Amino acid sequence: MRKVVCLLFLCAPYCWCATNGVGFDYMSLRSQSVNMRVGPGKQYPIIWHYNIIKLPVLVLARLNDWVKIRDHEKAEGWVHKNFLSSRRTVITVPKITMMYKAPNADSPVIAKLEKDVICEMISAKDSWVRIGVNGLKGWANLRSLWGCCSK
C-alpha cells in the first residue's frame, strides 16, 4: 500500500497537468531554435533540436514553466513555455495535399501541397480546414493535416 501511495504522489503533478484545466490543445514553435528535453528543466538532457519555426505541436502536460509536447512524428519531450506560441498552424501529412477554393472536393483545386508544408490554420468547418500558406488561402480535408483536430 505504501508503495502505491508513493507512486501516485510522484505521478500526481503530471496527471493533474494533463487533465485539469489544460485539456489537449495545439500550439506552435515560436522560435527557429528549440531544444526538446527528457524532463521539465534545463538540467535534463536534450533529446531533440528543432530548427523550424511555426511547427504545430500537441500539448500533453504543463509543469511550472515547462510544457510536454508531441510533434507530428510522435516525438515527445519538454520545452520551455517561452518557445511556444498560441498561433495555430497545421502540417500536411500525405505526399500531396489538395488545397481547394471551397470546403468540398468538387471545388476547383487551387494548389497541391507537398508533405510537411506548415500552414496557418484559419478556421474549420465540418471535415474541412481553411489554411493559408505563402499568401494563398484555401481549404484542405482534415485527414490531410496534423495539428488541428486529430489527437
C-alpha positions, -999 to +999 in steps of 0.1 A: +000+000+000+028+024+009+045+019-025+013+026-044+007+058-024+043+070-031+039+062-068+006+081-070+022+111-052+052+112-076+029+109-107+003+134-095+018+166-110+019+150-144-016+136-143-031+168-129-014+189-156-026+167-184-063+166-173-071+196-151-078+228-169-052+223-196-070+199-219-053+187-250-046+217-273-022+225-301+004+253-301+033+260-325+070+266-320+078+303-316+115+301-324+137+288-351+158+270-325+141+249-298+155+222-276+133+193-265+143+178-232+137+145-214+122+163-184+109+197-174+141+217-167+175+227-182+191+200-161+176+173-183+194+162-214+183+175-248+167+147-269+158+167-300+167+201-315+140+218-337+152+243-363+119+251-378+096+279-368+057+275-366+058+237-363+025+226-348+028+206-315+003+189-293+004+199-256+003+169-233+011+185-199+023+216-182+046+219-151+055+254-140+073+270-170+077+237-189+053+221-214+054+185-225+047+183-263+043+158-291+051+166-327+036+151-359+062+124-359+053+113-324+084+126-307+076+136-271+095+158-247+096+190-227+102+226-239+102+259-221+069+278-225+087+308-240+094+288-271+057+281-278+031+303-294-007+301-293-007+307-330-024+278-347-006+260-375-010+227-392+013+205-413+004+185-444+007+147-439+003+129-472+026+131-501+002+155-518-025+176-501-050+193-523-060+229-514-095+237-527-112+270-533-142+259-512-147+233-485-157+204-508-139+180-531-159+192-561-145+227-558-116+238-580-081+228-568-060+260-563-028+243-551-011+210-545+010+210-513+038+185-507+043+166-475+054+186-444+042+220-455+034+242-425+003+262-430-016+288-409-049+274-396-076+300-402-108+281-394-126+247-396-159+236-410-171+200-407-142+179-421-125+208-438-099+233-425-092+267-440-055+272-443-031+298-456+004+294-470+026+319-488-003+343-492-026+317-507-058+307-488-080+277-493-095+246-479-079+212-472-095+180-459-090+174-422-075+140-428-046+155-448-035+177-419-019+172-385-023+198-357-059+209-358-084+183-346-067+150-346-050+136-314 
